C-alpha cells in the first residue's frame, strides 16, 4: 500500500508517473513552482491540519490548483500536501541560503532602514547585487554574514541542531519560528548536504545504519521512539524538539528513555548513525 504522504494523487488528479498504479480522474505531469514566502504550511487538506512546512525558495511540483489551494509534492523529500496558491511563484534559481538562526531583509542597505521581512534558517534566496555590507535580494537587503552560497554546507548535523536550541515546539514545524522532532533532524541533515525524509518513522526506516543496543552513542547519532526522534550531542546527551519542554531542549538520553516510557511513549525502537 502506498504511503499517502509520498503519493501525489488525490482522486481528482495524480502524477503522470502513477498512471496505471493509482485511480484518478486525470493524470498530469505537474508544473514547477517555488515557495515565495518565508514559511508556508503544507496541509493534509485545504484549510486542514498542518503536516509539514516549506521555506522560502523550496521547489514544489503543482498537480492541481483549485479554490486557492495548490496540491503539491515537495522537491526536498517528496512530501505531498496542500499549500495556499498565493504562497507560490514561478521558479527562480536560488543562489544563497540563510546560514544563521534567522535574519532580516531591509528596505535599504542600512541596518537602520525599515525591515521588510524576517527569514528563517535554511530559506533560499536569489542574490541580485552586492553592496558593501549587504546582499541585495528580491526580499530586500540581507546582511552578508547571514547568507552562504548554496554550495557551502555545514559539516556537523549536531551543530545545526544545537543552533535551534530554545525554538518553540510546533507540531509539523520546519523552521526556527517553530519546529518538531523530525523537522529538527531534517533541518540538521539537509544543512549538511544529506537527504532526509520528513517524518520520524520515515527517517527511522531510511536514514543511515542501525546501531546495536549496546553500541556507544556518539555525536549526531539518532535515537528513535514511536513518533519521536532525538539527536545526540555527545555520548550521554541529546537535543530534541519535544512537547515535554515545548521547545528544542537538551536532555540526558537515559533520563529521556525513562521519562518517555513512563509517559506511555514506549521503548527506544532504533539507534541509527546517519
Order of alpha helices (4+ residues) and beta strands (2+ residues): beta-beta-beta-beta-beta-beta-beta-beta-beta-beta-beta-beta-beta-beta-beta-beta-beta-alpha-beta-beta-alpha-alpha-beta-beta-beta-beta-beta-alpha-beta
